[in-house]
Amino acid sequence: MTDEQLDLFADGQRGRGTAGEMTRPVASVPVELTAQSSLAAAISAFHGHMVRQGFSDNTIKAFQADLRLLTKYMAANKLIGSIGQADLEQFLVWMRSDRGVPCSPKSYARRLTTLKVFFNWLAQSEVLKNDPAAPLIHEHPTTPLPQLLYDGQINDLLRVTRDLLWAAKPDSRPYLLITLLLQTGIKKGECMEIKLEHIDLSNTQAPVLYIRYLDPRKTLKERKLALGPTFTAVYRQYLREYQPKEYLFECTARNLEYVLEEAAALAEIQGGVSFEQLRWTCAVRDYRNGMPADQLRQKLGLSLITWRETLPKIQRLARPAL
């Protein structure tokens, strides 16, 4: 797993399919695992827990690599019940300064996350009475804030794509795509997986989109999203013009990126418009409008782990100008 994959908004470049999972409630641990078990035994049991809970292969590999680094610093046969906060703090110092191998801020943050997830699991499973990693401070690496669309740019984008609905050769796809992304904040991969059967128009004034996953490990990312009342009319026009058979967008993801680029050019938005930019814009607008943080997390399909990284960014972007 790359450092960026801990970012909640990371999205792959594939045409169909997405990455990332929601974490599930803590599962039971092997009966034989106790505070007197070795660190190696606990790590092995944690691997089984991650598999059962549907962690992605990349996440499992990354967490296991980070925990192997912990056993390199501490003896593999060290009793997990004897590991305290001071031991973990010393490990972090060793990893950052004394190991002799560069540790970037992003790698450091990811490895600290690994410690917190691992020991939190042991504590919640009552293998340990206390979580020694809980007091550790998560130092977020300094990264540029994501780019948003300003209100004026949003209005311009909607205006020029709305004009296309009544052009000499009408094209409803740009307006449908942009309003869909601004209303739902879905990822590019999720957008490509929308089937016609996932859109419910039984209440035309309150249409609904269902985000579905074929992979059973990702079922906790499935969700029901509200669409605005104006969606129904443009959706019906789109069906008449494009006549999709199964998927809402029966083209490649790159085709839709071109649609966004062309719309941005019409609206004279420098630098273009991307799926990620529209996702962040949706998130910040919802937060400013008072959507509770956990409701927003669920709307975006984010896990509790990655939400720790994303919420502070949303809050910073939503603040009034100084």
Backbone hydrogen bonds, N-H to C=O, Kabsch-Sander energy under -0.5 kcal/mol:
donor,donor_aa,acceptor,acceptor_aa,energy
5,Q,2,T,-1.2
6,L,3,D,-1.6
7,D,4,E,-1.9
10,A,7,D,-1.7
17,G,189,G,-0.7
33,L,30,P,-1.8
34,T,32,E,-0.6
37,S,34,T,-1.9
39,L,78,K,-1.8
40,A,76,A,-2.4
42,A,38,S,-2.1
43,I,39,L,-2.4
44,S,40,A,-2.1
45,A,41,A,-2.2
46,F,42,A,-2.3
47,H,43,I,-1.9
48,G,44,S,-1.5
49,H,45,A,-2.0
50,M,46,F,-2.6
51,V,47,H,-2.0
52,R,48,G,-2.4
53,Q,49,H,-2.2
54,G,51,V,-1.1
55,F,50,M,-2.4
60,I,56,S,-2.5
61,K,57,D,-2.4
62,A,58,N,-2.2
63,F,59,T,-2.8
64,Q,60,I,-2.6
65,A,61,K,-2.2
66,D,62,A,-2.3
67,L,63,F,-2.3
68,R,64,Q,-2.0
69,L,65,A,-1.5
70,L,66,D,-1.2
71,T,67,L,-1.9
72,K,68,R,-1.5
73,Y,69,L,-1.4
74,M,70,L,-3.1
78,K,75,A,-1.9
80,I,37,S,-2.5
81,G,35,A,-2.5
82,S,79,L,-1.7
83,I,80,I,-1.2
84,G,82,S,-0.6
88,L,84,G,-1.8
89,E,85,Q,-2.5
90,Q,86,A,-2.3
91,F,87,D,-2.0
92,L,88,L,-2.2
93,V,89,E,-2.0
94,W,90,Q,-2.5
95,M,91,F,-2.7
96,R,92,L,-2.1
97,S,93,V,-3.0
98,D,93,V,-0.9
98,D,94,W,-0.6
99,R,94,W,-2.1
108,Y,104,S,-2.7
109,A,105,P,-2.3
110,R,106,K,-2.3
111,R,107,S,-2.5
112,L,108,Y,-2.2
113,T,109,A,-2.0
114,T,110,R,-2.2
115,L,111,R,-2.1
116,K,112,L,-2.3
117,V,113,T,-2.7
118,F,114,T,-2.7
119,F,115,L,-2.6
120,N,116,K,-1.9
121,W,117,V,-1.9
122,L,118,F,-1.7
123,A,119,F,-2.2
124,Q,120,N,-3.0
125,S,121,W,-1.9
126,E,123,A,-1.5
127,V,122,L,-2.2
128,L,122,L,-1.6
134,A,131,D,-1.0
136,L,133,A,-1.2
139,E,137,I,-0.9
140,H,138,H,-0.9
143,T,141,P,-0.7
154,I,150,Y,-2.5
155,N,151,D,-2.4
156,D,152,G,-2.3
157,L,153,Q,-2.7
158,L,154,I,-2.6
159,R,155,N,-2.3
160,V,156,D,-2.5
161,T,157,L,-1.8
162,R,158,L,-2.1
163,D,159,R,-1.9
164,L,160,V,-0.8
165,L,162,R,-1.3
166,W,163,D,-1.1
167,A,164,L,-0.9
171,D,164,L,-2.1
176,L,172,S,-2.4
177,L,173,R,-2.8
178,I,174,P,-2.4
179,T,175,Y,-2.4
180,L,176,L,-2.1
181,L,177,L,-2.2
182,L,178,I,-2.4
183,Q,179,T,-2.0
184,T,180,L,-2.1
185,G,181,L,-2.1
191,C,187,K,-2.3
192,M,188,K,-2.1
193,E,189,G,-0.8
193,E,190,E,-0.6
194,I,191,C,-1.2
196,L,246,E,-2.7
198,H,195,K,-1.9
199,I,196,L,-1.6
200,D,198,H,-0.6
200,D,208,V,-3.0
201,L,199,I,-0.6
204,T,202,S,-0.6
206,A,203,N,-1.7
208,V,200,D,-2.1
209,L,225,L,-3.0
210,Y,198,H,-2.5
211,I,209,L,-0.5
211,I,223,R,-2.8
212,R,210,Y,-0.7
218,K,215,D,-2.1
219,T,216,P,-1.1
221,K,218,K,-2.0
222,E,219,T,-1.4
223,R,211,I,-1.1
225,L,209,L,-3.3
225,L,223,R,-0.5
227,L,207,P,-2.5
231,F,228,G,-1.8
234,V,230,T,-1.2
235,Y,231,F,-2.6
236,R,232,T,-2.3
237,Q,233,A,-1.9
238,Y,234,V,-2.5
239,L,235,Y,-2.4
240,R,236,R,-1.7
241,E,237,Q,-2.2
242,Y,238,Y,-3.0
243,Q,238,Y,-0.6
243,Q,239,L,-1.6
248,L,194,I,-2.8
250,E,248,L,-0.7
251,C,249,F,-1.4
256,L,252,T,-1.3
257,E,253,A,-1.8
258,Y,254,R,-2.0
259,V,255,N,-1.7
260,L,256,L,-2.1
261,E,257,E,-2.3
262,E,258,Y,-2.7
263,A,259,V,-2.1
264,A,260,L,-2.4
265,A,261,E,-2.0
266,L,262,E,-2.1
267,A,263,A,-2.0
268,E,265,A,-1.0
269,I,264,A,-2.7
270,Q,268,E,-0.7
272,G,269,I,-1.6
278,L,274,S,-2.0
279,R,275,F,-2.2
280,W,276,E,-2.6
281,T,277,Q,-2.3
282,C,278,L,-2.3
283,A,279,R,-2.2
284,V,280,W,-2.6
285,R,281,T,-2.3
286,D,282,C,-2.4
287,Y,283,A,-2.2
288,R,284,V,-2.6
289,N,285,R,-1.7
290,G,287,Y,-1.6
291,M,286,D,-2.3
296,L,292,P,-2.3
297,R,293,A,-2.4
298,Q,294,D,-2.1
299,K,295,Q,-2.3
300,L,296,L,-2.2
301,G,297,R,-0.7
301,G,298,Q,-0.7
302,L,297,R,-2.2
307,W,303,S,-1.9
308,R,304,L,-0.9
308,R,305,I,-0.7
309,E,306,T,-1.0
310,T,306,T,-1.6
311,L,307,W,-2.6
313,K,309,E,-0.5
313,K,310,T,-0.5
314,I,310,T,-2.2
315,Q,311,L,-2.7
316,R,312,P,-2.1
317,L,313,K,-2.4
318,A,314,I,-1.9
319,R,315,Q,-0.8
319,R,316,R,-0.7
